[in-house]
Amino acid sequence: CIYPDVRYVVAGFMPLVLNWEPMRGYADRVALGNAQKTITLGELSQYPFVCPVKTEQEEIVRRMHSAQGKLNGEVESLNKLRFQKLGMMDDLLTGRVRVKSLLAEAAQQQGSA
């Protein structure tokens, strides 16, 4: 368990840095073991931790949370569209909705446009 010094590190900043791809790559290179990899205290003390001033850390954390919120919203919208597509495909494949009527409707809309 790592306890960062709150005088230098803003809450939420350390997980962002440790999950950053270059940091994960470093951890993979120095980790020992096969099934459950472990980083020794010696390696941990040499970890190249990037630590800007606290105001910059707060801004990074705020922007990352904002971006994650937007991403979560987009994933939710994508899942809704996928379910809608599945429902439409099921309606068409089972014959609950006739394709001929949909084609006629589409042709009529193109003609009026």
HELIX and SHEET records of a PDB file:
HELIX    1   1 PHE A   13  LEU A   18  1                                   6    
HELIX    2   2 GLU A   21  VAL A   30  1                                  10    
HELIX    3   3 LEU A   41  SER A   45  1                                   5    
HELIX    4   4 LYS A   54  THR A   94  1                                  41    
HELIX    5   5 VAL A   99  SER A  112  1                                  14    
END                                                                             
